[in-house]
Amino acid sequence: MKNILIILFLSFNLIYSQELDRTKKPSPQPTPKLSIPIPQRGELNNGLKIMLVEHHEMPVVQVQLVFQSGSSNDPSTKAGVAVLTAQMLDEGTKKRSALQISDDVEYLGSNLNISSSQDASFASLLTLKDELENSFEIFADVILNPTFPSTEWDRIKKSHLTSLLQRNDQPGQIASLVYSKVLFGDSHPYGKPTTGTEESVKQIEVADLVKFYNSFYSPNNATVIVVGDITLSEAKKLLNIYFGSWKKQEIAEPTFSTSPTIVENKIYLIDKPQAAQSEIRVGHMGVARSNPDYYAITVLNSLLGGQFSSRINMNLRESKGYTYGAGSSFSMRKEVGPFTVSGAFRSNVTDSSIIEIMTELKNVTMTNITDKELEQAKNSIIRSQPVDFETPQQIAGQLMNLILYNLPDDYYNTSIQNFENLTITDIRNAANKYIHPSKMNIVLVGDMSTVLTGLEKIGSVSILDNNGNKVNGNK
Amino acid sequence: MNKLILFFVVIFSISKSDDLNLKYEKYTLPNGLQVILHQDNSVPLVAVNIWYHVGSAREKVGRTGFAHLFEHMLFQGSQNVGDDEHFRLVEDAGGDINGSTNNDRTNYYEVMPSQFLEMALWLEADRMGFLLPSMTQAKLDNQRDVVKNERRQRVDNQPYGRVMEKVSDLLYEKEHTYNWPVIGSMADLSSASMDDIKEFFKLYYAPNNASMVISGDFNLKQTKEWISKYFSTIKKGVPVSDVVINQATLNSPKRDMMEDRVNLPMLALAWHTTPLLGKDDPALTILSNILAGGKNSRLYKTLVYDKQIAQSVSGFEYGREISGIFMMNITAKPGVTLTEIEKVVNDEISKLQSEKPTERELNRSKNSLKSGFIYGLQSVLSKADQLNEYNTFWSNPGAYKDDLARLEKVTTSDVQEVAKKYLGANRVIFSVVPIGKKELAAQ
């Protein structure tokens, strides 16, 4: 058999060595039809909404419970409440201690995670099908019966304060936090770190967490996404058993204050002595996910800085060699989020890097976007759709967007046409409307003694500390 | 992009390995290229994943960092693919693309919408067979700069970023090929000549030193024809010598420290163990999980949960091809001395040496390792990587079953035995302390 195979290959070899022209890039085969699954829907009597996609490739089930409230609902002086509430849910229930929860979950081979972002809170369970009900029972226990034990809270609070101290070791994290603070201001929820600050966390008591839990962890504020080796009737049965008696309640909406207006480019520097690189964030207000120009903005960002082959990375990494990688993003949330160019750049080319970034931003608003660029950006977005729907976790993540941003269930089947319809004019209009190269905040964490002189040639420089507060003696 | 994997912790496990059957077909082209095909038509995606059996362990003293540098150069175009085209073509097709380097191997992959499989094969074949004609000094210099930026970002500007290279330097003599970091010495990269670099490529990136897995949605017959079309005329290279197993040992404890721009002190402990295929590897993996795996692990519970003198712990058996190590990292709370941490760690190790772990601990570890293996097989790319891993190091893509079986056989006595056999006094004890706080180092 083996010999036959070898002969076969030799014969292919002969055929192709005569015909093969390697300069010719192979054309694609016809595009196979990808039907993005439209979720099945259900709802419990208490208002808990269910979205389910069957996926039977592996004996695995992913459950994702999404609450429509996150750190935007933190009390104004207590940033960190939503995140710490999430952390405390698996630290003790009416039935289980913190150690028992962890022991039981690991023994079943399941993964349990509870977290919070600005806009939402999440509880996720990944389990083998064989252990679905056992895992689900623990999952429901931590969601419905947390006791917030004070001994565990003491430990979690101290540990969290220590992690905030460790955050100061990470120049990239400092750059991002200070960037948000400068952009949104002190009182806007998006201006505060979801994890809080030393000052805010010190003020948080267990009563704050209980209050947050009672206010927002309720069935009518939640959707449960189920993806994997399971049917809707199986899921409904489990959900009715474990979540059926969960009580609904009134939900408060967060309030968003207005943010500072940027009138000219401003530079904010946080000193990190001897840093090998400067962590840089450049940008301004972007858009909310509900923006009607969503499609044009997505394509615009793709060609500007959303990919490896985008303008910013090709210039600053591949052409100039200033960085290991740079890019841009519109962080689209329930409310207007930031537009940001980010990267880490060699200290002694910090000013040149900023100048190149600004040049790319000006160019994308002023000079032509080529047909080829537009096609490539559209292609990569449209064609990469199957990559985003491969595993149960990925599918659950895509469905989550539908819930958070109030998109129709067939959204992914209609969005492709909206991308295809875009013209160069649409992208140029989006660039002019949403990118303002002369009204940027420039935040960087780097070695002041190396970078300051160069920065002052670009604009006025404010010196800030790790928390984004002005350093004494500076403007 | 171009990930550098420093900690490539290999975890394979499943208790009912019969349940898991990855069907594949393997054959070898006359030029030595190994081909493994695994069909999964559930999503119109296909992964092309090539492992070259070359990592930093194939480098020589004074000429380090080449394997990782090639991980960059292989994305810079080849004879029939323009300088910036490789990334661009894959992104235009809606694909994902990357590569990674460790001590033992380098991998390159694309995950493509399945209609672009032929283009992916053309791209991979072109850089396997026809890279050098397009390599210029300018491209080389540019990527050397990018690699230096990568080091700044991943090592110099990272808290505790130098720990792994310091520990490796203490564990291994200068001549041992695991002594130097995967990213290499920046001085070596600067001084490398074009000829040095070309020689390295000719030897190690030939089809006879590579294994290609295609995993996902494809037509079997058509794909075999394409593989033959694009790869079979690539010339076989000079035979590459087998990797020489060289399990290092320490004859005495090695204690050292460094100051870093960090707020918390950190203790790294490391022991020599056994190469990946050594019989004790699975028991060591379970030992690492029992010591540092979750909230109930011995060290987490004692240091982080009960005494609250540490912020975090991690531990793993790093079963590399030539020489394995067992490593633990413990980050202390502010102001806590690493001497105190070390004493508690020693007590916990002693307990496991004098008394077997419980059956519950053993089974909890096995269960989470088993499910972790299954969760890791949900994408065509991760399946391709697993098949290639077992093909490269075990010479059999299906050897995951043997690996799972050997893990399933581990008993509580085995765990106690490996704790006694390997976690002895001859170890590396490396402290990282905040600048100006040398007194916090483990004495």
Interface residues (C-beta under 8 A of the other chain):
Chain A: L5 I6 F9 L10 F12 N13 Y16 S17 L20 R22 T23 K25 P26 S27 P28 Q29 P30 T31 P32 K33 L34 E57 M58 P59 V60 A98 L99 S102 D103 E106 Y107 L108 G109 S110 N111 L126 T127 L128 R155 K158 S159 T162 S163 L165 Q166 N168 D169 Q170 P171 K272 P273 Q274 A275 A276 Q277 E279 Q307 F308 S309 M314 R317 E318 S319 G321 Y322 T323 Y324 G325 A344 F345 R346 E375 Q376 N379 S380 I381 I382 R383 S384 Q385 P386 V387 F389 E390 T391 P392 Q393
Chain B: M1 D19 Y27 L29 P30 D40 S42 V43 P44 L45 Q79 N80 D84 F87 R88 L89 E91 D92 A93 G94 G95 D96 I97 V111 P113 S114 Q115 F116 L117 E118 M119 L121 W122 A125 D126 F130 N142 D145 V146 N149 E150 R152 Q153 R154 D156 N157 P159 D217 E225 S228 K229 Y230 S232 T233 R261 V262 N263 L264 G293 G294 K295 N296 K301 V304 Y305 Q308 Q311 T331 K333 P334 R360 N363 R364 N367 S368 K370 S371 G372 I374 Y375 L377 Q378 S379 V380
